[in-house]
Amino acid sequence: MCAKTTMGDTYHDKGPGSEWKLEIKVRVSETDMLGHINNASYFTYMEVARLDFLQKLGIDVSNSEFTIMLVSAKCDFIRQGYFGQILDIKTTVQKIGRTSFTLGSEMSDKKSGNMIAKGEVTIVYFDILNQKPAQLPEAFKVTLQDHMHLV
């Protein structure tokens, strides 16, 4: 499956158990004075890719009672990225816990395939009314398990 996001980027889903990719063209506003991708931009790329990933899986990330909350984010910078580059952002499910799950991101140059950066986020399912983590709904877990990264 291949389609456009609301930002004009392209995503690819090859079905359950496969990788999920989002293409992003690096914009000038995401770079520094030398044309390198600003390190904060990588976290934005991961956010756009993970929210699109969850939305395309049909996972409701927020309603009046529950939401998802980012509790940890890290990014390792492997190579320099530049203005105008097209990046493939691959999102995978790394771990599913009782109240949280972990998603991995790999950001690679589309043309060469070279990895530019890789990251990981941990997300908690949060009960808004009681202001505490809540158990992931079973349907949510099953959907994530269908896209679990197999090593």
C-alpha positions as a Python dict, from the first residue, in 0.01 Angstrom:
ca = {
    (1, 'M'): (0, 0, 0),
    (2, 'C'): (134, 344, -86),
    (3, 'A'): (-38, 675, -15),
    (4, 'K'): (20, 1042, 72),
    (5, 'T'): (3, 1188, 424),
    (6, 'T'): (-151, 1525, 504),
    (7, 'M'): (202, 1674, 491),
    (8, 'G'): (248, 1545, 135),
    (9, 'D'): (495, 1278, 247),
    (10, 'T'): (452, 919, 127),
    (11, 'Y'): (412, 607, 339),
    (12, 'H'): (442, 240, 250),
    (13, 'D'): (276, -49, 437),
    (14, 'K'): (349, -401, 324),
    (15, 'G'): (101, -558, 566),
    (16, 'P'): (116, -725, 908),
    (17, 'G'): (463, -815, 1036),
    (18, 'S'): (635, -599, 778),
    (19, 'E'): (810, -266, 794),
    (20, 'W'): (624, 63, 775),
    (21, 'K'): (796, 346, 589),
    (22, 'L'): (725, 714, 552),
    (23, 'E'): (914, 930, 300),
    (24, 'I'): (1005, 1281, 408),
    (25, 'K'): (1183, 1538, 195),
    (26, 'V'): (1410, 1751, 415),
    (27, 'R'): (1286, 2111, 414),
    (28, 'V'): (1511, 2417, 453),
    (29, 'S'): (1343, 2505, 786),
    (30, 'E'): (1467, 2172, 927),
    (31, 'T'): (1834, 2249, 866),
    (32, 'D'): (2108, 2462, 1016),
    (33, 'M'): (2315, 2731, 844),
    (34, 'L'): (2535, 2467, 677),
    (35, 'G'): (2236, 2282, 529),
    (36, 'H'): (2265, 1990, 774),
    (37, 'I'): (1950, 1850, 931),
    (38, 'N'): (1914, 2005, 1277),
    (39, 'N'): (1926, 1733, 1544),
    (40, 'A'): (1584, 1836, 1681),
    (41, 'S'): (1428, 1770, 1338),
    (42, 'Y'): (1492, 1397, 1372),
    (43, 'F'): (1253, 1386, 1669),
    (44, 'T'): (990, 1559, 1454),
    (45, 'Y'): (1042, 1302, 1176),
    (46, 'M'): (996, 1021, 1428),
    (47, 'E'): (680, 1188, 1563),
    (48, 'V'): (524, 1234, 1218),
    (49, 'A'): (607, 874, 1124),
    (50, 'R'): (480, 718, 1450),
    (51, 'L'): (153, 914, 1455),
    (52, 'D'): (91, 825, 1091),
    (53, 'F'): (179, 461, 1166),
    (54, 'L'): (-66, 444, 1458),
    (55, 'Q'): (-339, 625, 1264),
    (56, 'K'): (-304, 392, 965),
    (57, 'L'): (-331, 95, 1205),
    (58, 'G'): (-663, 240, 1324),
    (59, 'I'): (-535, 305, 1676),
    (60, 'D'): (-718, 592, 1847),
    (61, 'V'): (-435, 790, 2009),
    (62, 'S'): (-663, 1017, 2210),
    (63, 'N'): (-1022, 1045, 2327),
    (64, 'S'): (-1196, 1209, 2623),
    (65, 'E'): (-1083, 937, 2867),
    (66, 'F'): (-749, 804, 2739),
    (67, 'T'): (-450, 927, 2544),
    (68, 'I'): (-98, 814, 2465),
    (69, 'M'): (191, 995, 2630),
    (70, 'L'): (555, 994, 2524),
    (71, 'V'): (771, 910, 2826),
    (72, 'S'): (1109, 848, 2666),
    (73, 'A'): (1274, 940, 2337),
    (74, 'K'): (1627, 888, 2210),
    (75, 'C'): (1802, 932, 1880),
    (76, 'D'): (2146, 819, 1764),
    (77, 'F'): (2292, 1030, 1484),
    (78, 'I'): (2484, 806, 1243),
    (79, 'R'): (2556, 1027, 939),
    (80, 'Q'): (2491, 1384, 835),
    (81, 'G'): (2164, 1456, 659),
    (82, 'Y'): (2108, 1750, 425),
    (83, 'F'): (1847, 1986, 285),
    (84, 'G'): (1666, 1831, -11),
    (85, 'Q'): (1743, 1473, 82),
    (86, 'I'): (1455, 1227, 77),
    (87, 'L'): (1451, 1014, 391),
    (88, 'D'): (1279, 682, 443),
    (89, 'I'): (1156, 669, 802),
    (90, 'K'): (1091, 308, 901),
    (91, 'T'): (871, 253, 1208),
    (92, 'T'): (858, -79, 1390),
    (93, 'V'): (701, -209, 1711),
    (94, 'Q'): (989, -313, 1938),
    (95, 'K'): (817, -405, 2264),
    (96, 'I'): (467, -424, 2409),
    (97, 'G'): (419, -404, 2786),
    (98, 'R'): (120, -389, 3019),
    (99, 'T'): (73, -9, 3004),
    (100, 'S'): (331, 94, 2743),
    (101, 'F'): (489, 7, 2411),
    (102, 'T'): (815, 93, 2239),
    (103, 'L'): (852, 195, 1875),
    (104, 'G'): (1177, 202, 1682),
    (105, 'S'): (1265, 438, 1398),
    (106, 'E'): (1532, 408, 1132),
    (107, 'M'): (1594, 711, 911),
    (108, 'S'): (1780, 635, 590),
    (109, 'D'): (1871, 822, 275),
    (110, 'K'): (1626, 695, 12),
    (111, 'K'): (1878, 713, -272),
    (112, 'S'): (2177, 538, -110),
    (113, 'G'): (2000, 339, 159),
    (114, 'N'): (2255, 466, 414),
    (115, 'M'): (2120, 500, 765),
    (116, 'I'): (2128, 863, 881),
    (117, 'A'): (1984, 817, 1232),
    (118, 'K'): (1795, 569, 1446),
    (119, 'G'): (1573, 626, 1743),
    (120, 'E'): (1337, 474, 1992),
    (121, 'V'): (1038, 602, 2186),
    (122, 'T'): (842, 457, 2475),
    (123, 'I'): (476, 550, 2491),
    (124, 'V'): (237, 502, 2784),
    (125, 'Y'): (-138, 453, 2753),
    (126, 'F'): (-269, 718, 2994),
    (127, 'D'): (-596, 747, 3187),
    (128, 'I'): (-682, 1119, 3169),
    (129, 'L'): (-949, 1110, 3442),
    (130, 'N'): (-732, 931, 3700),
    (131, 'Q'): (-404, 1085, 3580),
    (132, 'K'): (-211, 757, 3570),
    (133, 'P'): (-97, 490, 3326),
    (134, 'A'): (-365, 241, 3223),
    (135, 'Q'): (-353, -110, 3084),
    (136, 'L'): (-331, -122, 2706),
    (137, 'P'): (-664, -239, 2559),
    (138, 'E'): (-645, -594, 2419),
    (139, 'A'): (-743, -481, 2066),
    (140, 'F'): (-464, -219, 2079),
    (141, 'K'): (-212, -491, 2179),
    (142, 'V'): (-326, -729, 1906),
    (143, 'T'): (-292, -460, 1640),
    (144, 'L'): (58, -373, 1763),
    (145, 'Q'): (157, -741, 1782),
    (146, 'D'): (60, -780, 1415),
    (147, 'H'): (331, -525, 1336),
    (148, 'M'): (590, -643, 1589),
    (149, 'H'): (947, -619, 1461),
    (150, 'L'): (1087, -969, 1421),
    (151, 'V'): (1462, -989, 1480),
}
